[in-house]
Amino acid sequence: MPELVRLYLRNILIGFLLALVFTGLLIGLDVANLRHLTLETRGGWLGIVMLVIFNTIVFAGVQFAIAVMRMAEPGDGPRRGSHAPLTGRAPGGAGVPVAVPARSRRG
């Protein structure tokens, strides 16, 4: 199996586990009366399943994005941004004219 697919599946699993914990905390702490809504009504289990699925999508996406961003090589560029001064000039050193329409203050 390609390394990128394994990385993606691993992050989906981590996202699923985080979603289970998050949904469990939401129901356990009775946030917005979710415990009563999901456990005391018909079809409340569907709400729990939807919470887990949609939170899995969110958490897995965040996990995968973090993993991909951490794959950068240490010498790929400046770590803290460019230290070049902001001069407002083009790379050649000449100023760039900008046309700005003017409005009159009268009606």
C-alpha atoms as an extended CHARMM CRD file, in Angstrom:
* protein
*
       107  EXT
         1         1  MET       CA              0.0000000000        0.0000000000        0.0000000000  PROA      1               0.0000000000
         2         2  PRO       CA              1.4130000000        3.4590000000       -0.8360000000  PROA      2               0.0000000000
         3         3  GLU       CA              2.7310000000        5.5010000000        2.0570000000  PROA      3               0.0000000000
         4         4  LEU       CA              0.3090000000        8.3760000000        1.4420000000  PROA      4               0.0000000000
         5         5  VAL       CA             -2.7050000000        6.0420000000        1.6070000000  PROA      5               0.0000000000
         6         6  ARG       CA             -1.4350000000        4.5730000000        4.8760000000  PROA      6               0.0000000000
         7         7  LEU       CA             -0.9450000000        8.0920000000        6.2350000000  PROA      7               0.0000000000
         8         8  TYR       CA             -4.5010000000        9.0190000000        5.2220000000  PROA      8               0.0000000000
         9         9  LEU       CA             -6.0410000000        5.8860000000        6.7560000000  PROA      9               0.0000000000
        10        10  ARG       CA             -4.0790000000        6.3900000000        9.9670000000  PROA      10              0.0000000000
        11        11  ASN       CA             -5.3630000000        9.9570000000       10.2340000000  PROA      11              0.0000000000
        12        12  ILE       CA             -8.9350000000        8.8250000000        9.5660000000  PROA      12              0.0000000000
        13        13  LEU       CA             -8.6000000000        6.3690000000       12.4560000000  PROA      13              0.0000000000
        14        14  ILE       CA             -7.2280000000        9.0870000000       14.7370000000  PROA      14              0.0000000000
        15        15  GLY       CA            -10.0460000000       11.4220000000       13.6530000000  PROA      15              0.0000000000
        16        16  PHE       CA            -12.6100000000        8.6960000000       14.3610000000  PROA      16              0.0000000000
        17        17  LEU       CA            -11.2290000000        8.1330000000       17.8560000000  PROA      17              0.0000000000
        18        18  LEU       CA            -11.2400000000       11.8700000000       18.5360000000  PROA      18              0.0000000000
        19        19  ALA       CA            -14.8250000000       12.0840000000       17.2640000000  PROA      19              0.0000000000
        20        20  LEU       CA            -15.8880000000        9.2700000000       19.5980000000  PROA      20              0.0000000000
        21        21  VAL       CA            -14.2880000000       11.0210000000       22.5710000000  PROA      21              0.0000000000
        22        22  PHE       CA            -15.7430000000       14.4100000000       21.5800000000  PROA      22              0.0000000000
        23        23  THR       CA            -19.2510000000       13.0290000000       21.0560000000  PROA      23              0.0000000000
        24        24  GLY       CA            -19.0090000000       11.0950000000       24.3100000000  PROA      24              0.0000000000
        25        25  LEU       CA            -18.0560000000       14.2860000000       26.1310000000  PROA      25              0.0000000000
        26        26  LEU       CA            -20.9210000000       16.2020000000       24.4980000000  PROA      26              0.0000000000
        27        27  ILE       CA            -23.4320000000       13.6040000000       25.6060000000  PROA      27              0.0000000000
        28        28  GLY       CA            -21.7990000000       12.9260000000       28.9720000000  PROA      28              0.0000000000
        29        29  LEU       CA            -21.6470000000       16.6000000000       29.9370000000  PROA      29              0.0000000000
        30        30  ASP       CA            -25.1760000000       17.1190000000       28.5510000000  PROA      30              0.0000000000
        31        31  VAL       CA            -24.1860000000       20.0910000000       26.3990000000  PROA      31              0.0000000000
        32        32  ALA       CA            -27.2980000000       21.8330000000       25.0410000000  PROA      32              0.0000000000
        33        33  ASN       CA            -29.4410000000       19.0490000000       26.5540000000  PROA      33              0.0000000000
        34        34  LEU       CA            -28.0680000000       16.5490000000       24.0110000000  PROA      34              0.0000000000
        35        35  ARG       CA            -28.2110000000       13.6360000000       26.4370000000  PROA      35              0.0000000000
        36        36  HSD       CA            -31.9740000000       13.9030000000       26.8180000000  PROA      36              0.0000000000
        37        37  LEU       CA            -32.4470000000       14.6060000000       23.1170000000  PROA      37              0.0000000000
        38        38  THR       CA            -30.4600000000       11.5780000000       21.9490000000  PROA      38              0.0000000000
        39        39  LEU       CA            -31.1730000000        9.0180000000       24.6560000000  PROA      39              0.0000000000
        40        40  GLU       CA            -34.8350000000        9.7140000000       25.4770000000  PROA      40              0.0000000000
        41        41  THR       CA            -36.3430000000       10.1640000000       22.0010000000  PROA      41              0.0000000000
        42        42  ARG       CA            -37.0520000000        7.7220000000       19.1980000000  PROA      42              0.0000000000
        43        43  GLY       CA            -34.3530000000        7.9370000000       16.5710000000  PROA      43              0.0000000000
        44        44  GLY       CA            -31.9370000000        9.6740000000       18.9370000000  PROA      44              0.0000000000
        45        45  TRP       CA            -29.2910000000        7.0840000000       18.0780000000  PROA      45              0.0000000000
        46        46  LEU       CA            -29.2960000000        8.5160000000       14.5540000000  PROA      46              0.0000000000
        47        47  GLY       CA            -28.2040000000       11.8590000000       15.9570000000  PROA      47              0.0000000000
        48        48  ILE       CA            -25.3200000000       10.2060000000       17.7880000000  PROA      48              0.0000000000
        49        49  VAL       CA            -24.2430000000        8.3750000000       14.6340000000  PROA      49              0.0000000000
        50        50  MET       CA            -24.3910000000       11.6170000000       12.6270000000  PROA      50              0.0000000000
        51        51  LEU       CA            -22.3820000000       13.4720000000       15.2610000000  PROA      51              0.0000000000
        52        52  VAL       CA            -19.6790000000       10.8010000000       15.1690000000  PROA      52              0.0000000000
        53        53  ILE       CA            -19.5620000000       10.6900000000       11.3560000000  PROA      53              0.0000000000
        54        54  PHE       CA            -19.4440000000       14.4450000000       10.8080000000  PROA      54              0.0000000000
        55        55  ASN       CA            -16.9490000000       15.0020000000       13.6110000000  PROA      55              0.0000000000
        56        56  THR       CA            -14.8290000000       12.2050000000       12.1250000000  PROA      56              0.0000000000
        57        57  ILE       CA            -14.7540000000       14.0890000000        8.8250000000  PROA      57              0.0000000000
        58        58  VAL       CA            -13.6710000000       17.3010000000       10.5410000000  PROA      58              0.0000000000
        59        59  PHE       CA            -11.0950000000       15.8000000000       12.8900000000  PROA      59              0.0000000000
        60        60  ALA       CA             -9.6260000000       13.4820000000       10.2410000000  PROA      60              0.0000000000
        61        61  GLY       CA             -9.2410000000       16.4020000000        7.8440000000  PROA      61              0.0000000000
        62        62  VAL       CA             -7.4380000000       18.4540000000       10.4620000000  PROA      62              0.0000000000
        63        63  GLN       CA             -5.2130000000       15.5140000000       11.3920000000  PROA      63              0.0000000000
        64        64  PHE       CA             -4.3070000000       14.8820000000        7.7570000000  PROA      64              0.0000000000
        65        65  ALA       CA             -3.5850000000       18.5680000000        7.1200000000  PROA      65              0.0000000000
        66        66  ILE       CA             -1.2740000000       18.7270000000       10.1280000000  PROA      66              0.0000000000
        67        67  ALA       CA              0.4990000000       15.5300000000        9.0310000000  PROA      67              0.0000000000
        68        68  VAL       CA              1.0380000000       16.8370000000        5.4990000000  PROA      68              0.0000000000
        69        69  MET       CA              2.3390000000       20.1930000000        6.7260000000  PROA      69              0.0000000000
        70        70  ARG       CA              4.7830000000       18.4400000000        9.0550000000  PROA      70              0.0000000000
        71        71  MET       CA              6.2530000000       16.5250000000        6.0870000000  PROA      71              0.0000000000
        72        72  ALA       CA              8.2080000000       19.5940000000        4.9100000000  PROA      72              0.0000000000
        73        73  GLU       CA             11.9640000000       19.2770000000        4.9060000000  PROA      73              0.0000000000
        74        74  PRO       CA             13.7770000000       21.4740000000        7.4510000000  PROA      74              0.0000000000
        75        75  GLY       CA             15.7510000000       23.3710000000        4.7850000000  PROA      75              0.0000000000
        76        76  ASP       CA             12.8410000000       24.1520000000        2.4400000000  PROA      76              0.0000000000
        77        77  GLY       CA             12.8380000000       27.8660000000        3.1310000000  PROA      77              0.0000000000
        78        78  PRO       CA             12.5860000000       30.4460000000        5.8730000000  PROA      78              0.0000000000
        79        79  ARG       CA             10.9400000000       29.0650000000        9.0020000000  PROA      79              0.0000000000
        80        80  ARG       CA              9.7170000000       32.4010000000       10.3160000000  PROA      80              0.0000000000
        81        81  GLY       CA              8.8580000000       34.3070000000        7.1670000000  PROA      81              0.0000000000
        82        82  SER       CA             10.9590000000       36.5610000000        4.9950000000  PROA      82              0.0000000000
        83        83  HSD       CA             13.1550000000       39.1780000000        6.6260000000  PROA      83              0.0000000000
        84        84  ALA       CA             13.0410000000       41.4440000000        3.5700000000  PROA      84              0.0000000000
        85        85  PRO       CA             11.7760000000       44.9330000000        4.3960000000  PROA      85              0.0000000000
        86        86  LEU       CA              8.4110000000       45.9700000000        3.0090000000  PROA      86              0.0000000000
        87        87  THR       CA              9.1830000000       48.9230000000        0.7230000000  PROA      87              0.0000000000
        88        88  GLY       CA              6.0630000000       49.1310000000       -1.4160000000  PROA      88              0.0000000000
        89        89  ARG       CA              8.1980000000       48.9280000000       -4.5330000000  PROA      89              0.0000000000
        90        90  ALA       CA              8.3560000000       46.4510000000       -7.3780000000  PROA      90              0.0000000000
        91        91  PRO       CA             11.2390000000       43.9290000000       -7.3970000000  PROA      91              0.0000000000
        92        92  GLY       CA             13.2040000000       46.1370000000       -9.8150000000  PROA      92              0.0000000000
        93        93  GLY       CA             13.1770000000       49.0120000000       -7.3320000000  PROA      93              0.0000000000
        94        94  ALA       CA             10.8320000000       51.3080000000       -9.2760000000  PROA      94              0.0000000000
        95        95  GLY       CA              7.5920000000       52.5230000000       -7.7490000000  PROA      95              0.0000000000
        96        96  VAL       CA              4.3460000000       51.1600000000       -9.1220000000  PROA      96              0.0000000000
        97        97  PRO       CA              1.7960000000       53.8560000000      -10.0630000000  PROA      97              0.0000000000
        98        98  VAL       CA             -1.7630000000       53.1330000000       -8.9960000000  PROA      98              0.0000000000
        99        99  ALA       CA             -4.7880000000       54.9940000000      -10.3540000000  PROA      99              0.0000000000
       100       100  VAL       CA             -7.2940000000       55.9150000000       -7.6510000000  PROA      100             0.0000000000
       101       101  PRO       CA            -10.6470000000       57.3950000000       -8.6810000000  PROA      101             0.0000000000
       102       102  ALA       CA            -11.4880000000       60.5400000000       -6.7170000000  PROA      102             0.0000000000
       103       103  ARG       CA            -14.9560000000       61.5430000000       -5.5460000000  PROA      103             0.0000000000
       104       104  SER       CA            -16.0400000000       65.0970000000       -5.0430000000  PROA      104             0.0000000000
       105       105  ARG       CA            -17.3870000000       66.0740000000       -1.6600000000  PROA      105             0.0000000000
       106       106  ARG       CA            -20.3640000000       67.8290000000       -3.2200000000  PROA      106             0.0000000000
       107       107  GLY       CA            -23.5330000000       65.7990000000       -3.9560000000  PROA      107             0.0000000000
